Amino acid sequence: MAYVPGFANDIFISYSHLDDRSVDGAGWVSDFHQRLQIEVEEELGDRVQIWRDRRIGPADDFGRDLDRQLRGSAMLLAVLSPGYLNSPWCEWELAGFAGTRRAGDLWVDTKCRAIKILKRPADLSSHRLRLLAETGFLEFFHTDPASARSYEMTAGSEPFNRLMADLASEIAIVLRAMRKARSVFLGTASAPLLDQRERVRQELEAREYRVLTATAEPEGDARGMMRTAVQDSSLSILFNGRGDAADSTSSDAMATDERTVATEEGARQLVVLRGQPDDTAQPWRELTATDDGSQVEWLFDPPIHTLYHTVLQMLGTPQEPGRRPQRLVRVYLICDRQDHPLLLSNRARSLRDHLLRLGFEVRVPLAEGDDAAEFSRDNRNKLRQCDGVLLYWGTARQSWFDQRLGELMQARGWRQGREFVAVGAFVADPATSVKENYETREVDELIKQFEVFDLADARLMRFLERLARSA
């Protein structure tokens, strides 16, 4: 299991197989891999998952697995050498991770998720090294001033060990930050809020977030456990009743302690209250007054879908000041009932959540009822009202997809000639030959993604840019 939640690997080692040959014993990269594993795990005090391709064979042996491993890695470590620069596969890995074969942003604060080391001198003017030119690298060789010749450092020597320690420290900083971004502290809830808390927990775990809690132990340091969990999380979700005498419970008392700790730590908080606040809602009224420096969102008796959306928005990347849309842009996410995001945790729901995080209003077809006339009326109204359409093709047959395309053409009449600002089709698993070979010019962007979900896909980005320009 990876140290960073939501990833299959913590580190992907990109290297040339020419650099792992040996006359006797392990090759240079194999030995480096083992030493790096030890150093990073000692630095973090926890296990990490490091992946590299151990196969030596023709290019057609790589297949989809290499792409899947690269996309599922939190960091990439490139072992640069003359062999690396001459390898098209190594270029593909480095360029892909720096470009689109990566989940999330390339930078974590001021640190890059792609790190380069130089195994031996190489032509630094190569176009391949212009990727991430703003980042430095560690040299695992030394140069003799007298002869100007360079020699690889001996593994286990003092200079080698110092470089390994420096490298492990840099990697640990990035992994800790990424782990925290994928971690949420979920506070204690009294009986009236237990159901909401449990459903939020299920939703977070389904999205592969690390959920932290602080249970009350008679002989344990509950306050210390809370503080550690809050410090290790990017968001604290807290629950409590009104706090009046009739609703006073041990759970509410612990929830109050959690809120106090989160406020003292200046944590980002989502506070869920049962019942409207009033002057008797102690100690919440007092704690609210101390919220300087904290980012706190208050929800009073929220519907579960509002709670979901607020959590996802707070976990997403905040918009820059001045970038908020001037008007609400509505997107109609059309899908078959078998793929409906209100019924299943699937790719369609991930798309919906991503659109919501970006500030768009997302409409979906009716999820309940078998009245065909009602469904048709609702579908027509949403096609008339929405600014853009994203047609999701998952488990449905081609006939369903073609029928939906036909409705988009009919919608021009219902909209009195008003064009959609963006029309896209998202073709997802299960992969079939029909889907892989399907082409149409009836949409602005035909997005095909099987096996992986890539938010940096150029076609998806172009579709989103069309929507954003209409705001």
N, C-alpha and C positions, 0 to 999 in steps of 0.2 A: 504494500500500500504506500502511495506517495505521501510525503510530508505535507505538500500543499493540496488541500481538498479540491476536488474537481478535475484533477490531472492524473493521468496514468503514470507519468514519469516526472521526477523533479528536474533531472538533467538529461539532456540528449547530447552525447559526445559525437561530434561530427569530425571524421578523420579519414585519411587515406590509408587503405590497407597496406600500401607500400611502407608505411611508418610503423607497422606492427610485426614485421618479419624479424626473426632471430635465428642465430646459429644454435643456440642452446638456451633453454628456459623460456620464460614469458617474453613476448615482444614489448617494445617500449610503451605502446598505448595500453596494452593489457596490464602492465605493471603500474602505469600512471593511473588507470581506472581504479585499481584496488587501493592504491595509496590515497587517491582523492576521496573515495568512499569513506575511508577511515577518518581522514581529516575533517570532512564536512560533518559526519555523524558526531565526532567528538566536539566540534564547535557548537552544534545545535543541541547535543544531548538527546538525539532522537534518530530514528532510522530514516534513510532517504532512498529513493528509487532512481538509480542511474542506468540509462539504456544506451547501448551502442550496437551497431550491426556487426555481428561476428562472422557473417558469411563472406566468403571470397569466391566470386563466380561472375558470370556474365550479367549484364544489366537487367535482363529479363527475370533474374532471380529476386529482384527487389520488390516489384509489384506494389500493391496498395498498402502493404504492411508498413513500409518505410514512411509513407505519407501519413498513415494513421499514428505512428509513434511520434513523428515530428510535431504534428498538430496537438498531440496529447501531452506535450512536455512543457513544464513551467519555464525552463531555461535551456539555452543551447550553449555548449562549450565547443568552440572550433579550434582544433589542433592544426595550426597553419604550418606549412612546409612546402618545398618545391613540388612534392607529390600532390599535396592538397590543391595547389594552384592549377595543376594540370588535370585535375579530375573534374569532369562535368557533373558527376553526382555530388561531389562536395560543394561545388558552386550552387547546385540546385538546392541543397540543404540550407546553406547560409543565406542565399538570396531569398529562399522561400520563408524562412523563419523571420528574417528582417522585413519581409514583405507581407504575405498573406497567409502562409501556412503556420498560423499561430493563433491561439485563443487569447483575446484581450490585447491591451496596449503593450508596445515594445518596451516602454520605460516604466519603472516603478520609482516614483519621486525622481531623484537625479541619477538613479542606477539603471543600466541597461540589462535586459534579460538575456542578451547575447554577449558572451565573453570570449575574447580571442587570446590564445597563447601562441607563442612562436617556438616551435620545437627546434628548428635550425634556421639559419639565415635564408631568406627568400626575397624575391623581387617585390619590394613594397610598392612599386609603381603600377603593379598589375591592376587591371580594372576590377578584379574580384575583391581586392582589398579596399577599394573605394567604398564598398558597403560598410556602414558604421565607421566611417573614417574619423568621426569625432570621438570614438572610444579608443583607449590605449590597449596595450597587451603586455603580458609578462614574457620575458625571454628565458627559456630553459636551456640556454647555452652561454658560454663565456668566450670572449675573443682575446687572443694573445696579442698584446700591444706590439711585441717585437715582430712577429710574423704576420699579423693581421688575419690569422686563421682562426676559425671558430670551432668550438668543440662542445658537444652536448654535455650537460652536467650529469655527473654520476648519480643515479637514483640512490637516495639515502644519505647523500653528502650534506654537509651543513648548509651550503648555498641552496641546494635543491629543496631541502626541508623548509627553509625560510620562505621560499617562493610558494611552496605548497600551502603553508600556513596562511600566507597573505591571500592566496587564491580562495582557500576555504572560507576565510573571513568575509571576502567580498560576496561569495555565493550565499553564505548564511544570511547576510543583510537582506539580499533580495528575496530569498525563500521565506524569511520571517515576515517580511512586509506582505508578500503574496498570501501567506497563510493567514495573517491577521485580516486581510481584506476579504477572505473567504470564511471568516469565523464570526459567529453571532452569539452574544450572551442572551439566553432566554430565561427570564426571571420566573419566580414562583407565582402561582395564581391561586386565588381562593376558589371555592366550588363554582360560583356563578360564571367564572371566566376560564374554567378548566378546558371546556370544549374548544374555545377560540385558541387557547395556548397550544393544545394538542394539534389542531389543524395547521397552525403556523409552523409547528415543529415538523410535521409531515411534509409540508410544502418546501421548507428549507432543505430537509434531508433529501427530498426528491431532486432538488437542484444541486445536490452534492456540497452543501455548505456544512461547515463544522459547527455543531450546536453545543455550546458550553452552558453548564448549569452549576449552581452551588447548593448542594443539599445540606440540610440541617443535620449535624451530627452532634450527639450529646457531649462528646469529649473532643470534638474538632474545633478548629478556629474558623467558624462560619464566615466571619467578617473578612478574614484573610483569604479564604477561598473565593469569596465574591470579588474582592479586589483584584486577585490574580486573573480570574475569568474575564472581568471587565477590561483589564489592561490588554488582554490577549485578543480582544474582539474589536471589530470595526463598528459595531452597532449593538446597543443594549436595548432589548425589548422587554418592557416592564409592565406588570399587571397589578391592579389593586381595585378593591371596592371603594365605596365612598369614604370609608374610614370612620363612620359613626359607631356609636356604642353597640347598636343592634347587629352590626355586621363585623364586629371585631373578632378576628381569628388569628391563630398563630401564623397562618399563611400570609395574612395581611401585614402582620408585624414584620415578618421576614422580607416581604415585598418592600416595606418602608425602608428597611435597612439597605436593601439592594439599590433603591432609588437614591439614598443618601450617599452610598459609596460611588455610584455612577456620577453623581453631581460633583463630589469631591475630586474625582478623576478627570472631570471635564469631558466625559464621554458623550458621543452622539447617542441620543436616546429617542425611543418611541414609547410613550407612556400611554397605556390603555386603561381607561377608568370605566367602571360600571356606575351608571347613574350620573346625572348632571351635577357638577360641582357647586357647592354653596359654602357659606361661612362655617358650616360644621365639618367640612371635608379636611380635617386635620390628619396628618401634618402636611398634606399636599400644598395647601395654600402658602405655608411657610417655606417649603422647599422651592416652590415656583419662583419665589422672590430671590433665590440664590442662583438662578440659572445663567449668570454672566459667564460667557466663554463656552457654554455648552450649546450644542445644536439639539434642540428638543422639539419633538412633534407630539402634540396631545390629541388623543382620540377618545371621544366619549360615546360609549355604546356603539361602536362602529359595526356596520354589516361586514360579514366575513370577506366579501370581495374588496371592500374599501381597505380593510386591514392588509390583505394580500398586496394590493397595488401600492400602498404606502410603504410597506416593507421593501418591496422590490425597487421602488423609486429611491429610497434612502440608501440601498445597497449599490445602486447604479452610479455611474460617473455623473457628478453634478454638472449642470450646464454652466458655462461661463457667464459672468454678468453681461447683460445686454444681448444674450443669445436666445432668450425665451421667445417663442413665436408670438407675433403680434396678434394672431387670431388662432382659434382652435381648428386644427386640420383633422378631418375625419377620414379614417381608413376603414374600408369594408373588407374584412378577412373572410373570404368565402371558403367553406370546407364542407365535405360530406359529414353526415352525422357520426359516422364511424371514426372520424378524426377530430371531433368537436373539442376545442380547448376547455370548454366548461365541464366536460365529462371525463377527459383524459389528461394525464401529464405526459405530453408528447411534443414533437417538433412544432406543431401548430401553436401550442401554448407558449413555447419558447419564443416564437415569432411575435405573438401577441404581447408578451411581457417586454420584449425588446422595443417594440413600437411604443408601448406605454412609457417606458423609461425615457424615450426620446421626446416625450411630451405630446404625442399624437393621441387623439381619441380613437379607440378601436371598437368597431361594431362587428358582431358575429351573427350568423344565422340563428334562428330559434333552435334551442337544444331540446325542448320538450314538446309533446303533443304530436298527434298524427293527422291533424286537419290540413290537408293539402292546400285548400283555398287560403287558410290563414297563413300558412308558410309562404305561399306565393305572394300574397299582399305584403307581408313583412319584407320579403326579399326585394320586391319592387320599390318599396318605400326607401329601403337602405341604399339601393342603387341610385335612387333619385337624389338622396340627401348627401351622400358621402363625396368627398373630394377625390379620393383615390381608391383603387381596388387592388387587393392582392389575392389571387386565386390559388388556393393550396390543393395540390394533387398528391394525396397519400395513398390510402388503401382503396380508393374508388377506382372504377374501370375507366377506360378511355372515353366511353360513351357519355359518362357523367361529366368529364372534363370538357368535351366538345360541346355539350349542351350548355354548360356555364359560359363558354366563350360566345355562343350564340346569343345568350341573354345580354351579354355586355354590348353586343351590336344593337340589340333592341332598345337598350337603355338610353341610347342617344335620343330616341323619340320621347321617352318618358321625361328626359331632362331638358326637353325643348331646345335641343341642339347644343346644350352646355357640355363641353368635353371634360373628361376626367383629367386631372393634372398629372396623374401617373397610373398606369395599369401594369401590373406585374403578375407573373405566374411562378409559383415556387413548387418545383417537382422534387419530391422527397421519397424516402424509403416507403415501401419495399422497392428495391431496384428491379426493373424488368427491362427486357430488350425494347419493348414498346416505348417506355419512358426515355431510355437512353437515346433512342433514335428520333424521338418526337421533336418536331420543329414547327414554329408558327410565327407569323409576323403580326398577329392580331394583338399582341401585347408589346409594351415598351421594352420590358426586360424579361427574358425567360431564364429563370434561375434554377439550375439543377444541382442538388446536393444529396449525395447518398453516403451513408455511414457516418459522416461527420457533419457538424453544424458550424459553419464558418461565417461569423458576423462581418468579417473583413472581405467577403466575396465582392469583387468589383461590380458585378451586376446588381447585387443587393444594395451596395453603396450608391450606385447611380439611381436606383429606384427611390431610395430614401432622400437623396439630394433633390429629386424632382418634387417630392412631397414638401420638403423643407422650404424650397423656394416659393411655394404658394402661401406660406404663413404670413 
